Amino acid sequence: MAVALSPPRILPSGDAAITVEFSRTIDDNANRRVLALDKLVTAEALPAVTETVPTYRSLLVHYDPLQIDFEALGAKLTELALKPLPEAKAVRRWRIPVAYGGENGIDLEDVAKALDISPEEVVRRHVAGDYKVAMIGFTPGWSYLSGLPSEMQMSRRQNPRLLTPAGTISIGGIQTGVQCLAGPSGWHLLGRTAVRTYQLGRDPTFLLEPGDAITFTAVDEQTFKEQDRAAEAGEFVAELIPS
């Protein structure tokens, strides 16, 4: 028997976008509804809709207000959002190699101290996690993952860094993330991956998609350097695990 779904909040975002909000907190169930609605909107191919942007808890829908007004589109999105969720299907699972610690993960020792465990145990717990790409944003290819083990969750840094390396694997709050490009971050840096989640000139330009499953595996420094050279040449370093 299908469970009745609660209607989302329909919020204006300027004069040409609507936010369909399923929750006010990070929530896996809300994220599942976001991704389901995103697929439904795409399948409907509404001529007025120009772009959709899924997040942890809401879907941003850009539209042409000359073709449809806020009330009409809001009603249509609510109708779609209340459709029963599809049965869970096999998802793509990626194995992403990570060089933990040292200059690649400058916060690993501090995280270990904060959690009162060894750096090796931090790595073991992080690798043991079962993660899902909940959303992509902030900078191109920046992948926000749910599924961080509860014993690994900790507040973000009090003083964010203005620049962190490309490929950083980090944790912050209840999340872990794959950072593609160099940029600022207030998260704790555990390691780096050679995987380019975003690479111009490559097909596909974006490697990961919301809904993908992620497994991390630890590699040594030499392997990281070899993989980094291969990834720079456009090779796939992440491995698709057969479902």
Buried (B, 14 or more C-beta within 10 A) or exposed (E): EEEEBEEBBBBEEEEBBBBBBBBEEBBEEBBBBBBBBBBBBEEEEBEBBEEBBBBBBBBBBBBEEEEBEBEEBBEBBBEBBBEEBEEEEEEBBBBBBBBBBEEBBBBBBEBBEEBEBEBEEBBEBBEEBEBBBBBBEBBBBBBBBBBBBEEBBBEBBEEEBEEBBBBBBBBBEBBBBBBBBEBEBBBBBBBBBBBBBBBEEBEEEBBBBBBBBBBBEBBEBEEBEBBBEEBEEEEBBBBEEEE
